[in-house]
Amino acid sequence: MTDEKIILVTGASRGIGRAIALRLARPGAVLLLNHYDPEPAAAEQTLEEVQARGANGKILYFNVAEFQETQARVEEILKEFGRVDVLVNNAGITRDTLLMRMKEADWDLVLQVNLKGVFNCTQAILRSMIKNRSGKIVNITSVVGAIGNAGQANYAASKAGVIGFTKSVAKEAAGRGINVNAVAPGFIDTEMTAVLSEAVRQEFLKSIPLGRSGRPEEVAELVAFLVSEASEYITGQVIHINGGLYM
């Protein structure tokens, strides 16, 4: 079993996931970079940057929404590395539209990736963390999981589910020295928000007391704290990072 810290980040090829992977990359760490992009270029770029920071890295292409596929890949990880010390459940998608127009397939897909994906990865890894009596799990939820958002009933429901999941698993795992927390970003500059029109963007900014959008690196700093030894007495919490959008 390696002495390195084994860290699995899902959805690590771009956006907040990439920022988290880069923030956690350092000598003595192994970054396992999950992605499910049709093209490998973004994940390969993340891997290069992770390695440039002195960490070891490996790209893992699998669909977190698929239970058997996730179980099989985690088994491979545990055979190769012996354990996972840190799990960051970041993978997520949107399929936004008003509920009256929402297709069943778009409801199902968002729930499968954003909520079932968190279940799949956490369940697959939790047993080994319990055996080792240590581990850090951080689930990336969203401010809309707490306040809702028109046109995002599927996304908001999935992220609200992640909040309830986080609190429940935190209670189950605390006795074995495992910390489970959630981070709820607000309006963050990523490829996901870049598609918004300037008018929509300005409307969002009006509702943020700090008057600006957040950066992926700021979310990554919070995640880094929650997986560090400094957070040993924090579990079952949902920490919002949104510039005051929701207080």
Beta strands, then each sheet from edge to edge (+ up, - down):
strand 1: 5-9
strand 2: 29-35
strand 3: 56-61
strand 4: 86-89
strand 5: 135-140
strand 6: 178-185
strand 7: 238-241
sheet 1: 3+ 2+ 1+ 4+ 5+ 6+ 7+
end
